[in-house]
Amino acid sequence: MKPALRLAAAFALCFAVAALGGLATAPKIATWYAALNKPSFTPPNYVFPIAWNILYALMTISLWRLWQAGESEMRNRAITLFLLQLAVNLAWSWIFFGAESIRGGLAVILALDALVIWTIYAAWQTDRIAAALLLPYLLWIGYATALNAGIVRLNT
């Protein structure tokens, strides 16, 4: 497959996950989420789509670079882990927002943290730029984990 087609496929996949997550999230922002007690370090709602769009763009490029790397067991592992963490990322939106489960969301995001660390490690063995592109994502989900934990603490 040509590099441009691989980039388009990576973009379509990552932003399809973003859109599917948005289906669970958007209807709950002004209702259920607004009624939750949140930690003092919670950013304004407009920050989230800006941050996530930037992160999904970086994730797209990371996946594309991994896909472009020479075939190897580690490259295949990195791509598999990337796809797994992407699925868990989507699951978090549907559990936290869709099911309105703040505790379930915390369990899922803790698993996501571990998967992203593992993905970065595997990607580092294949393409260090691809791995580095995932570091802002790791920082953001670490912050999101703290937010989720704070919401659990303040609402249970």
C-alpha positions as CSV (number, residue, x, y, z in Angstrom):
1,M,0.0,0.0,0.0
2,K,1.3,3.5,-0.8
3,P,2.3,5.7,2.0
4,A,-0.4,8.3,1.3
5,L,-3.1,5.5,1.5
6,R,-1.7,4.2,4.7
7,L,-1.8,7.8,6.1
8,A,-5.4,8.2,5.0
9,A,-6.3,4.8,6.6
10,A,-4.5,5.7,9.9
11,F,-6.3,9.1,9.9
12,A,-9.7,7.4,9.2
13,L,-9.2,4.9,11.9
14,C,-8.0,7.3,14.6
15,F,-10.7,10.0,13.9
16,A,-13.4,7.3,13.6
17,V,-12.6,6.4,17.1
18,A,-12.7,10.0,18.1
19,A,-16.1,10.4,16.4
20,L,-17.5,7.2,18.0
21,G,-16.3,8.4,21.4
22,G,-17.9,11.7,20.8
23,L,-21.3,10.0,20.3
24,A,-21.1,8.8,23.9
25,T,-19.6,12.0,25.3
26,A,-21.3,15.0,23.6
27,P,-24.9,14.3,24.9
28,K,-23.7,14.0,28.5
29,I,-21.5,17.1,28.8
30,A,-24.3,19.6,29.5
31,T,-26.4,17.2,31.6
32,W,-24.8,14.3,33.6
33,Y,-21.2,15.5,33.5
34,A,-22.2,19.1,34.4
35,A,-23.9,17.8,37.5
36,L,-20.8,16.0,38.8
37,N,-18.5,17.5,41.4
38,K,-15.2,17.9,39.7
39,P,-11.6,18.6,41.0
40,S,-10.4,22.2,41.1
41,F,-7.9,21.4,38.3
42,T,-10.6,20.5,35.8
43,P,-10.2,22.5,32.7
44,P,-13.1,24.3,30.9
45,N,-15.1,22.0,28.6
46,Y,-13.8,23.7,25.4
47,V,-10.2,22.5,26.2
48,F,-11.1,18.8,25.7
49,P,-11.9,18.8,22.0
50,I,-8.9,21.0,21.2
51,A,-6.6,18.7,23.1
52,W,-8.1,15.5,21.8
53,N,-8.0,16.6,18.1
54,I,-4.3,17.4,18.5
55,L,-3.6,14.1,20.2
56,Y,-5.6,12.1,17.6
57,A,-3.5,13.8,14.9
58,L,-0.3,12.8,16.7
59,M,-1.6,9.3,17.1
60,T,-2.4,9.1,13.4
61,I,1.1,10.0,12.5
62,S,2.5,7.6,15.0
63,L,0.4,4.7,13.6
64,W,1.4,5.7,10.1
65,R,5.1,5.7,10.9
66,L,4.8,2.3,12.6
67,W,3.0,1.0,9.5
68,Q,5.7,2.4,7.3
69,A,8.5,0.8,9.3
70,G,10.0,-2.4,8.1
71,E,8.2,-5.6,8.9
72,S,9.3,-7.1,12.2
73,E,7.9,-8.8,15.2
74,M,8.4,-5.7,17.3
75,R,6.7,-3.5,14.7
76,N,3.7,-5.9,14.6
77,R,3.6,-5.9,18.4
78,A,3.6,-2.1,18.5
79,I,0.8,-1.8,16.0
80,T,-1.2,-4.5,17.8
81,L,-0.8,-2.6,21.1
82,F,-1.6,0.7,19.4
83,L,-4.9,-0.8,18.1
84,L,-5.7,-2.3,21.5
85,Q,-5.1,0.9,23.3
86,L,-7.2,2.7,20.7
87,A,-10.1,0.3,21.5
88,V,-9.7,0.8,25.2
89,N,-9.6,4.6,24.6
90,L,-13.0,4.3,22.9
91,A,-14.4,2.0,25.6
92,W,-13.6,4.6,28.2
93,S,-15.9,7.2,26.6
94,W,-18.7,4.7,26.5
95,I,-18.2,3.5,30.0
96,F,-17.5,6.8,31.7
97,F,-20.0,8.9,29.7
98,G,-22.3,6.5,27.9
99,A,-22.9,4.2,31.0
100,E,-22.3,7.1,33.4
101,S,-19.9,4.9,35.4
102,I,-17.2,7.0,37.0
103,R,-15.7,3.9,38.8
104,G,-15.8,1.8,35.6
105,G,-14.2,4.7,33.8
106,L,-11.4,4.8,36.3
107,A,-10.7,1.1,35.9
108,V,-10.7,1.5,32.1
109,I,-8.4,4.5,32.1
110,L,-5.9,2.8,34.4
111,A,-5.8,0.0,31.9
112,L,-5.4,2.5,29.1
113,D,-2.4,4.1,31.0
114,A,-0.7,0.8,31.1
115,L,-1.4,0.0,27.5
116,V,-0.1,3.3,26.2
117,I,3.1,2.9,28.2
118,W,3.5,-0.6,26.7
119,T,2.7,0.8,23.2
120,I,5.3,3.5,23.6
121,Y,7.9,0.9,24.7
122,A,7.2,-1.3,21.7
123,A,7.1,1.6,19.3
124,W,10.5,2.8,20.7
125,Q,12.0,-0.4,19.5
126,T,10.8,0.2,16.0
127,D,10.5,4.0,15.4
128,R,11.5,6.4,18.1
129,I,9.7,9.3,16.5
130,A,6.5,7.2,16.4
131,A,7.0,6.5,20.1
132,A,7.8,10.2,20.9
133,L,4.6,11.2,19.2
134,L,2.6,9.3,21.8
135,L,4.2,11.0,24.8
136,P,1.8,14.0,24.8
137,Y,-1.1,11.4,24.7
138,L,0.4,9.6,27.7
139,L,0.7,12.9,29.6
140,W,-2.9,13.9,28.7
141,I,-4.4,10.5,29.8
142,G,-2.3,10.7,33.0
143,Y,-4.0,14.0,33.6
144,A,-7.4,12.5,32.6
145,T,-6.7,9.7,35.1
146,A,-6.2,12.2,37.9
147,L,-9.5,13.9,36.8
148,N,-11.4,10.7,36.7
149,A,-10.0,9.7,40.2
150,G,-10.9,13.1,41.6
151,I,-14.5,12.7,40.2
152,V,-14.8,9.3,41.9
153,R,-13.5,10.8,45.1
154,L,-15.9,13.7,45.0
155,N,-19.0,11.8,43.9
156,T,-19.0,8.6,45.9
